[in-house]
């Protein structure tokens, strides 16, 4: 029995490592059925079954399987992966409690330490995550991914020199580590005598996977742009996106239908009566990515009464859960329709409860997830006293900024950024919807133009604080001294005083914007 169990256990692990999911599942079913509950192999059978479910996106089922394994046998590995699954499922309180119950100094596995770090990073606890990544490297300094994860954490915390050194070490261990190449270029201001262009071009020719080519294309574009070689930068972006664009094309028709539905639902359900949770805590900062949302979040969170909660997914997740739709996406037509039938007071309260893991009991917190702009009408119903600030930025700067940005890989909501004209179409729908929200919600929805904020910072920061009903504090002008972690593409910019360097950046790519301008002219989008 023991030999058979050991053999099945090893076969399952081998099949998993080789990506043979179906075969691994068969071994694990047999293992669980043929071994007594008090054996190591039996408990590990449930845990490994959970790992299969994680791979296929069945997170809730994975949680139940790991909880079963933990009930049979206590192991750090089980607790760490359970915390990770809680985080992936949006159960951030459970994830935080379990993750912080594990003493980093007790870990003896580098992989366990790294996985715990990833979980802590996911829930925004970057200081604690850093300790885990350091522990992983102390136990094993031969894995490039450990250096990469450590570097990303250092970047969030503003430890840029340590981040660069970690990315270089990852590349030294794995010369084609595309994530480390991009992260290094993204963090480094290069010049003619000190750049990575030859290395990046060499790596690009050896890559086949669309995700890898996308990373290196963006890395090359960033460095060419630093050298003011804008034609080469644009060509690098175009070449880097080709394979990914073929693999994951933006669904323009579905996007148009989703925006149209928002207009219809908001018109059909107008109500002046307060429906939601009675709280003034949340301040939503939203808008298109690369439009200044992180800047405004840093300004507001420099106030002593305001905490930064980062880019919370909670409103969308809670909306999805209360809608009880079984569709695969958090945001889709079926979910939006069902959401308007929800108990809005419960929606507001459930959102608040979900945010407690990062917001605590602060007077106010900023949720700066850009795509919350889809939910403005629902936010007003669920949280009628919340403040909602939407950033608007020059359309051409916004489109170029989004096209140049490497967003979360394989996230369907960012697919528009793979093609410049798709980006222009998406922006046009966004722009018109935001003016609809302003007409519908009036003073409860504040439109703020990035260019005006930069041109007259004190005037607009005072107005911003007044809108949020916050007393004036001078440190909001000195937001660049705010040392809180930053996990967005603006990690360098927001640690510098306000400047106009990024305004009009689209002009560097003007030869490639004729079609975009024509589209904006046709749809009356001022630029």
Secondary structure, DSSP 4 states (H G I P E B T S, - for coil): -HHHHHHHHHHHHHHHHTT-HHHHHHHHHHHHHHS-TTSHHHHHHHHHHHHHHHHTT-HHHHHHHHHHHHHH---HHHHHHHHHHHHHTT-HHHHHHHHHTS-GGG---HHHHHHHHHHHHHTT-HHHHHHHHHHHHHH----HHHHHHHHHHHHHTT-HHHHHHHHHHHHHH-TT-HHHHHHHHHH---BTTB--HHHHHHHHHH--SHHHHHHHHHHHHHHHHHTT-HHHHHHHHHHHHHHHHHHS---HHHHHHHHHHHHHHHHHT---S--S-----EEEEEESTTSSHHHHHHHHHTSTTEEE--S--HHHHHHHHHHT---SSSSSHHHHHHHTTS-HHHHHHHHHHHHHHHHTT-SEEEE--GGGGGGHHHHHHH-TT-EEEEEE--HHHHHHHHHH----TT-GGGGGGGSHHHHHHHHHHHHHHHHHHHHHHGGGEEEEEHHHHHHTHHHHHHHHHHHTT----GGGTTGGG--S---STTTTGGGS----TTTTGGGGGGGG-HHHHHHHHHTT---
